[in-house]
Amino acid sequence: MEQQATNKYSGKRLLIVDDDADMRLLLAEYFRRLGFEVQERDSGQAALEPALTGGFDCLILDVSMPGMSGLELLKRVRDRGVHTAALFLTAHDALSDKVAGFEAGADDYLAKPFSPRELEYRVEALLRRSAKIQPVVEGERIEVGDLVIDKRRHEVTRSGKLIELTPLEFQILELLATEPGRAWSRNALLDHVWSTDYEGYQRNIDPHINRLRKKLETDPKDPRYVLTVRGVGYKLNEAP
């Protein structure tokens, strides 16, 4: 069994960031025994450069750390265009804390105390999903299922049928398609569309999503492509 686990995770790389030395060392040893290559950091600041350049398969981040928090660390990583799978560990399990984590770019959220085995299963799920839902990118084309987004021609087709979108609708869909399955907050979508920090009401994005659905979906009331993530925002279905 041990050999099977080692082979299963061979070549996978984790970065564990936690200011609690006992927790950090326990998790590092656990995942090393499974065959992962593990690096550890005790602060967000110390982890920033490795997270940006280390080529990790998954980041395991404590939320509350002195100095740069896990939330701030991941936000900076996402702002630099790094989309490594990321899971937050936290002592808080409130909805508001989860929303903050997902808005920072997290893929999953695990409240303490937890079993290392549960964490292993969640990491495995993230790795499996990352391998499964990588969009096919060929130059200026992004393909997700039967959707094709041609950035050079500024065209979208579904099953070969051309879908006429406004520039704003195209920008929203293009962003969602860069990471199918990822939940994007309304604020993040607004920032992308207007290329600035938008100070208006965050639900101003909703009418654009509704119009996008009317054009893209067979049944806009039961969407298959652009899905609502309650309490967060929207995502593109990885398997429409």
Steps between C-alpha positions, in 0.01 A plus 500: 500500500779739587669434166174561314452832679858603425461421130165675492640835614851471362612826343224707663621812682340668801572827676379505862482841668415517871654692790412210734820293485341185641216507248732582212747222580224243559342571161834514320600160637160350419509610137865406453414146606238497225763585241450876467790741469427752776635842580408689818484866593404657831356827370320649205791728422746210491264300278430769240797441272479118508125516435561720196793313349514152656275316257297334775198282434316618812532764773384424856467832683411595852267800495613679818872572515694798638593754237373385162193278547421203282224704339740779402760249381256325267357828373850612399567166336176519301566863404828384344313250284596182688205261522644213704232307692474644852336379820457707816530365853321706761368495853185677378217337309261795459349568156658847492845346551441251219383775267813702578711195421329429171517866402876487558516214250478185715380171354409336831471575870556268799421597858717390793512251659514255213638158414813490281320231301215742423753760390666240279168420331431868440846557353455196279166636379660834414781330309252281313280797415798710387608222265145451370383854441802668349354687203646421161697809399629517145650839431207741515234228550354365824287185486282380789272217401313611189578867562773661290620850582709655224672803650657617175169504315305595814254218426328235708349183360299225670495168315616691194222760521608863522383683815484879465631665818565858600861592592408492873332161471799366308742623771296335775481167317868511409598549865272220620644269234859549614421287808187287457357402837657792685257725687552866410362767729284776355767755594768304316284489188429872523870577542580294191228651282578860590875445551495695824373486856129547449333685785142437393255246633646154442173358366534728196667197341179296522318656199802424281499137619126477430543629144796266446287206611215596265741479209703200614255271676227283350296573813629813683290408805684167527854593390755236400793728429510810723408383849421699815714437809285610792662755727792547259420569135524290184701226331515322166393136515803280435282233337202673336 
